[in-house]
């Protein structure tokens, strides 16, 4: 397994298949995906095939006091490759990059079904509020100090 920086465009097929399978590909595209000044994307490869992706955006959530923050979005692993530690490797690779950019906090809107995973890799829930993201489902705000 190898983790590399990838383009935003490379993330779209996996995001669409895993995160929004009932929607068109355009739902898998995020604002600022292609802006290299505010985002970067990582991919995990097995046997030279891209099987897991994660995107990181320099984005401040005013709920947190830290001035410099990154938001994790679009983390997804193909179903046949889930449970193999690929997402954890993506995060392990991202943490030093985030820190190099003078940021101390990574936050995300975690799907309710993924709370256990995020807690396992060191994220904490911010409160207990569950909120709905239209057409996607219930989420909670989670964060990790880097």
VMD Tcl script that draws the C-alpha trace (Angstrom):
set ca {
  {0.00 0.00 0.00}
  {1.22 3.46 -0.89}
  {-0.20 6.90 -0.02}
  {0.32 9.70 -2.53}
  {-0.97 13.18 -3.24}
  {-3.58 13.05 -5.97}
  {-5.71 15.53 -7.88}
  {-9.23 16.43 -6.82}
  {-10.50 14.84 -10.02}
  {-8.96 11.53 -8.98}
  {-11.13 11.48 -5.85}
  {-14.48 11.85 -7.61}
  {-15.19 8.25 -8.69}
  {-14.53 6.83 -5.21}
  {-16.38 9.66 -3.43}
  {-19.37 9.12 -5.70}
  {-19.41 5.32 -5.40}
  {-19.00 5.23 -1.61}
  {-20.46 8.49 -0.26}
  {-23.25 9.43 -2.67}
  {-24.00 6.28 -4.70}
  {-27.54 7.36 -5.57}
  {-26.45 10.77 -6.88}
  {-24.73 11.97 -10.02}
  {-20.98 12.44 -10.06}
  {-21.32 16.22 -9.66}
  {-22.45 15.66 -6.02}
  {-18.98 14.21 -5.36}
  {-17.32 17.52 -6.23}
  {-16.69 20.07 -3.48}
  {-16.17 23.81 -3.56}
  {-12.44 24.66 -3.68}
  {-11.46 21.10 -4.67}
  {-9.16 22.45 -7.37}
  {-7.76 25.37 -5.37}
  {-4.30 24.16 -4.36}
  {-3.93 27.15 -2.02}
  {-6.68 25.80 0.24}
  {-6.91 22.07 -0.40}
  {-4.93 18.90 -0.83}
  {-5.98 15.35 -1.60}
  {-4.45 12.01 -0.68}
  {-5.01 8.57 -2.15}
  {-4.11 5.09 -0.96}
  {-3.06 2.66 -3.68}
  {-3.03 -1.12 -3.53}
  {-1.40 -2.94 -6.44}
  {-1.23 0.42 -8.27}
  {-5.02 0.89 -7.99}
  {-6.52 3.89 -6.18}
  {-8.78 2.41 -3.48}
  {-9.12 5.09 -0.77}
  {-9.24 8.90 -0.81}
  {-9.39 11.85 1.57}
  {-9.49 15.59 1.01}
  {-8.34 18.35 3.33}
  {-9.44 21.98 3.15}
  {-7.98 24.98 4.95}
  {-11.31 25.96 6.45}
  {-12.02 27.54 9.82}
  {-15.03 26.40 11.80}
  {-15.91 29.28 14.18}
  {-17.03 26.81 16.84}
  {-13.35 26.09 17.56}
  {-10.96 28.69 18.98}
  {-7.96 27.65 16.87}
  {-7.36 30.27 14.19}
  {-5.87 27.86 11.66}
  {-7.81 24.70 10.91}
  {-8.32 22.08 8.25}
  {-11.55 20.31 7.43}
  {-11.51 16.66 6.41}
  {-14.02 15.91 3.67}
  {-14.79 13.10 1.29}
  {-12.86 10.32 3.01}
  {-13.92 7.11 1.34}
  {-12.60 3.60 0.72}
  {-13.94 1.20 -1.89}
  {-16.13 -1.42 -0.15}
  {-13.86 -4.34 -1.05}
  {-10.91 -2.57 0.61}
  {-12.58 -1.35 3.79}
  {-11.31 -2.50 7.17}
  {-7.68 -2.67 6.02}
  {-6.42 0.51 7.69}
  {-6.24 2.55 4.49}
  {-8.14 5.58 5.83}
  {-5.94 5.57 8.92}
  {-2.86 5.68 6.67}
  {-4.33 8.62 4.79}
  {-4.79 10.49 8.07}
  {-1.33 9.53 9.32}
  {0.11 11.02 6.12}
  {-2.05 14.15 6.38}
  {-1.25 15.10 9.98}
  {2.34 16.30 9.32}
  {1.21 18.20 6.21}
  {-1.45 19.99 8.24}
  {1.05 20.75 10.97}
  {3.56 22.10 8.40}
  {0.85 24.55 7.37}
  {0.77 25.88 10.94}
  {-2.60 24.32 11.74}
  {-3.35 22.60 14.99}
  {-6.87 21.31 14.44}
  {-8.56 18.97 11.98}
  {-12.35 18.80 12.04}
  {-15.03 16.99 10.09}
  {-18.73 16.40 9.81}
  {-18.70 12.68 10.52}
  {-21.46 10.39 9.44}
  {-23.17 9.00 12.48}
  {-22.29 5.50 11.32}
  {-18.55 6.40 11.33}
  {-18.29 7.92 14.83}
  {-16.60 4.80 16.21}
  {-13.95 4.88 13.49}
  {-13.15 8.55 14.11}
  {-12.92 8.01 17.87}
  {-10.54 5.11 17.25}
  {-8.16 7.42 15.34}
  {-8.25 10.13 18.00}
  {-11.14 12.39 17.04}
  {-13.56 13.66 19.67}
  {-17.20 14.64 19.31}
  {-17.99 18.31 19.81}
  {-21.14 18.00 21.88}
  {-23.81 15.44 21.13}
  {-25.81 17.28 18.52}
  {-26.75 15.17 15.52}
  {-27.57 17.17 12.41}
  {-28.85 16.18 9.00}
  {-27.01 16.86 5.79}
  {-29.74 16.84 3.14}
  {-29.79 13.73 0.96}
  {-26.81 12.28 2.88}
  {-28.01 11.65 6.45}
  {-27.18 12.21 10.13}
  {-23.78 13.65 11.08}
  {-21.89 14.90 14.15}
  {-19.13 17.47 14.41}
  {-15.81 15.87 15.35}
  {-12.28 17.22 15.75}
  {-8.71 16.22 16.47}
  {-5.89 18.37 17.84}
  {-2.79 17.87 15.70}
}
mol new
graphics top color blue
foreach p $ca { graphics top sphere $p radius 0.5 }
foreach p [lrange $ca 0 end-1] q [lrange $ca 1 end] { graphics top cylinder $p $q radius 0.2 }
display resetview
